[in-house]
Amino acid sequence: MAILEGIADSTNVGAIFRSAAALNIDAVLVTPSCSAPLLRRAVRVSMGTIFQVPWTHIGNKPSEWPQPGIEHLRRLGFKTVAIALSDTAVSIDNPQLMAEEKLAIVLGTEGNGLAPCTIAECGYIVRIPMSHNVDSLNVAAASAVALWQLRAR
């Protein structure tokens, strides 16, 4: 499962849905601060996959995310994974992470990434290893890497 937190660019939302469909992700959850998946640009960039991948909102107002939403996911048996730049992050190919059965992968907004309170609530903080002094990928590209690596096998 993928969770989109505060992603403002509808192009990125559409690209993430396209990756989610291509990689057979079960569902996408959209936080209250995220751009609407049904915006024309998101639908176009997704190549219509927004209509193929089950999705819903996780909370209707800002007070319902992150703590209440993540707690609900925990009760459903999910381990939450914050994709974030952090000194305490584990690599995306960490064996313990790869052994988890039900993952909810949380992706953050362009620029600032995930909110610190979201990162603090998640069970794992994960980073995609980079080369050539590149510190991060665009959220759409990072989502494709993360969804591929962490998908249910």
C-alpha positions as CSV (number, residue, x, y, z in Angstrom):
1,M,0.0,0.0,0.0
2,A,1.2,3.5,-0.7
3,I,0.2,6.6,1.3
4,L,0.6,10.1,-0.2
5,E,1.2,12.9,2.3
6,G,0.9,16.5,1.1
7,I,2.0,15.9,-2.5
8,A,0.9,19.1,-4.1
9,D,1.8,18.5,-7.7
10,S,-1.0,16.6,-9.5
11,T,1.6,15.4,-12.1
12,N,3.4,13.6,-9.3
13,V,0.2,12.1,-8.0
14,G,-0.7,10.8,-11.4
15,A,2.8,9.3,-11.9
16,I,2.7,7.6,-8.5
17,F,-0.7,6.0,-9.4
18,R,0.8,4.8,-12.7
19,S,3.7,3.2,-10.8
20,A,1.3,1.7,-8.2
21,A,-0.8,0.1,-11.0
22,A,2.2,-1.2,-12.9
23,L,3.7,-2.7,-9.8
24,N,0.4,-4.3,-8.6
25,I,0.1,-2.2,-5.4
26,D,-3.0,-3.1,-3.5
27,A,-4.2,0.5,-2.8
28,V,-3.3,4.1,-2.4
29,L,-4.3,6.3,0.5
30,V,-4.4,10.0,0.2
31,T,-3.9,12.3,3.2
32,P,-6.0,15.4,3.6
33,S,-3.2,17.7,2.5
34,C,-2.6,15.8,-0.8
35,S,-3.6,17.0,-4.2
36,A,-6.8,15.4,-5.4
37,P,-6.2,12.3,-7.6
38,L,-9.2,13.1,-9.8
39,L,-7.7,16.4,-11.1
40,R,-7.5,16.3,-14.8
41,R,-3.7,16.5,-14.9
42,A,-3.3,13.6,-12.4
43,V,-5.7,11.4,-14.4
44,R,-3.9,12.2,-17.6
45,V,-0.4,11.5,-16.3
46,S,-1.7,8.3,-14.6
47,M,-2.9,7.2,-18.1
48,G,-6.2,6.3,-16.4
49,T,-4.7,4.0,-13.8
50,I,-6.3,6.2,-11.1
51,F,-9.5,4.3,-12.1
52,Q,-7.7,0.9,-11.8
53,V,-6.0,1.2,-8.4
54,P,-8.3,1.2,-5.4
55,W,-7.8,4.5,-3.4
56,T,-9.4,6.5,-0.7
57,H,-8.7,9.3,1.7
58,I,-7.1,8.5,5.0
59,G,-8.7,11.1,7.1
60,N,-10.9,14.0,5.9
61,K,-9.3,16.7,8.0
62,P,-5.7,17.5,9.0
63,S,-6.3,16.3,12.6
64,E,-6.9,12.8,11.3
65,W,-3.4,12.4,9.9
66,P,-0.7,11.3,10.8
67,Q,-1.2,9.8,14.3
68,P,-4.8,8.6,14.1
69,G,-4.3,7.3,10.6
70,I,-1.1,5.4,11.3
71,E,-2.6,4.0,14.5
72,H,-5.5,2.6,12.4
73,L,-3.0,1.0,10.0
74,R,-1.2,-0.6,12.9
75,R,-4.4,-2.1,14.2
76,L,-4.9,-3.6,10.7
77,G,-1.5,-5.2,10.9
78,F,0.5,-2.8,8.7
79,K,4.1,-1.8,9.4
80,T,4.5,1.8,8.2
81,V,7.5,2.9,6.2
82,A,8.5,6.5,6.0
83,I,10.6,7.2,2.9
84,A,12.7,10.0,4.2
85,L,16.2,11.5,4.4
86,S,17.3,10.8,7.9
87,D,20.6,9.8,9.6
88,T,18.7,7.1,11.4
89,A,17.1,5.6,8.2
90,V,17.8,2.0,7.1
91,S,18.5,1.1,3.5
92,I,15.5,0.2,1.4
93,D,17.0,-3.3,1.0
94,N,17.2,-3.9,4.8
95,P,16.6,-7.7,5.4
96,Q,14.3,-7.1,8.4
97,L,12.2,-4.6,6.4
98,M,12.1,-7.0,3.4
99,A,10.7,-9.8,5.7
100,E,7.6,-7.7,6.8
101,E,4.4,-9.1,5.3
102,K,2.2,-5.9,5.2
103,L,3.8,-2.6,4.5
104,A,2.3,0.8,4.1
105,I,4.8,3.0,2.3
106,V,4.5,6.7,3.2
107,L,5.7,9.2,0.6
108,G,6.0,12.9,1.3
109,T,5.6,16.2,-0.4
110,E,8.0,17.7,-2.9
111,G,10.8,19.7,-1.3
112,N,10.2,19.2,2.4
113,G,9.3,15.5,2.3
114,L,7.4,13.9,5.2
115,A,6.4,15.9,8.2
116,P,8.6,15.2,11.3
117,C,5.6,14.0,13.2
118,T,4.8,11.5,10.4
119,I,8.3,10.2,10.4
120,A,8.2,9.8,14.2
121,E,5.0,7.7,14.0
122,C,6.2,5.3,11.4
123,G,7.7,1.9,12.3
124,Y,10.6,2.2,9.8
125,I,12.5,5.2,8.3
126,V,13.9,4.2,5.0
127,R,16.2,5.8,2.5
128,I,17.1,4.9,-1.0
129,P,20.9,4.8,-1.4
130,M,22.2,7.5,-3.8
131,S,25.4,8.0,-5.7
132,H,27.3,11.0,-7.1
133,N,26.3,13.3,-4.2
134,V,22.7,13.2,-5.2
135,D,20.7,13.5,-2.0
136,S,17.2,12.4,-3.2
137,L,14.9,11.6,-6.1
138,N,11.7,13.3,-7.1
139,V,8.8,11.8,-5.2
140,A,7.4,10.2,-8.3
141,A,10.7,8.5,-9.1
142,A,11.3,7.6,-5.4
143,S,7.8,6.0,-5.3
144,A,8.6,3.8,-8.3
145,V,11.8,2.6,-6.6
146,A,10.2,2.1,-3.2
147,L,7.1,0.4,-4.5
148,W,9.2,-2.0,-6.6
149,Q,11.5,-2.9,-3.8
150,L,8.9,-3.2,-1.1
151,R,6.0,-4.7,-3.0
152,A,4.4,-7.9,-1.7
153,R,6.1,-10.9,-3.1
